[in-house]
Amino acid sequence: EKGGYPTFMEKEIHDQPHAVADTLLGRTDDAGRLVLDEVRISEEQLRAVERITIVACGTAAYAGMVAKYAIEHWTRIPVEVSLAHEFRYCDPIVDGTTLVVSISQSGETMDTLMAVKHAAELGAMTLSICNTHGSTIPRESDAVLYTHAGPEIAVASTKAFLAQITASYVLGLYLAQLRGETYADDAKSVMAELQGIPDKIDELLGRMDRVVEMASFMADTRSVLFLGRNVGYPVAMEGALKLKELAYIHAEGFAAGELKHGPIALIDAGQPVFIVVPSPEAPHELHKKVVSNIQEIRARGARTIVIAHDGDDDVEPFANEVIRIPNCSPMLAPLLAVVPLQVFALHLSTAKGLDVDQPRNLAKSVTVE
Ligand code: F6R
């Protein structure tokens, strides 16, 4: 059942091209419109959405952060991401024009369920992005968009994360199209590019030898930092979470721009830092800005492990290690950039002799508040 892999997590990491492809499958009708699985929200109501609040926990919340960038960019609808356990107790500003989108692999996370119920009580429309058919959260929601990642057995989430991001993109493009926003013309080309992502993940998984080797050298590491910017920021957060969960190593993810506002004080000789570099095509010179962050921390002795697109030579002078990912549009890069971080955490855990599939103190689905 592990498909020849030693652990469920390794199998699930290798399932990711399928998780993305299956989540895209049959999503659009001939007119290019998204097909939601079960909807009790009319197109008219969706056109009237004035704000979106995403509620989720853990890895699913990081998928939600990626979703925020994509949905706001494509629809111009303001999107807020709220940790589900905070949402319910912060007197949230939600009404009949708010679409509350929950993201949950299991569909049973109590914190997320309570947030959805609270949103419904306040009159919001609720849409669930979920991986588990017939689970509680989709049943309690007005609309469902299932991720088709297949059952995720390893406690730490991997393929569900990629599927959640994929479903979020589809939702954003659908809303853009439905509302006739300016970006909608490009929805088809983004969908076409998304269709090509599974092959790129596959290719990337074939390039992981050096990442595996690095993990095996780093079993004694006490702390690892992760930096990213824009959609790379949630990727950095997810890389840190995977390392905490699987290898019990202190890890922190930061927005790269925040570095000079404090965290740079943590950098000393030999400190390993992963940096998720935006595509050179990213707007607002973000690429250049992140490259200069790498330069700054390298000058302070950090060991820089850089995740950069193929052909991005600007990172070379400041990188101790470069992990290459295939080229894609800046917005879609999380689907690729997170993969080496998952592989790194998996192999560091293995190098420490830990139980990759069942990390201590964790349960696959957190059914208490
Ligand atoms: C991390 C992880 C957790 C879950 C979180 C939400 O690897 O698995 O952070 O993402 O507990 O779970 P779901 O998605 O089932 O609501």
Boltz pocket constraint, residues with backbone or C-beta under 6 A from the ligand:
constraints:
  - pocket:
      binder: B
      contacts: [[A, 57], [A, 58], [A, 59], [A, 60], [A, 61], [A, 103], [A, 104], [A, 105], [A, 106], [A, 107], [A, 108], [A, 109], [A, 112], [A, 155], [A, 156], [A, 157], [A, 158], [A, 241], [A, 245], [A, 363], [A, 364], [A, 365], [A, 366]]
      max_distance: 6.0
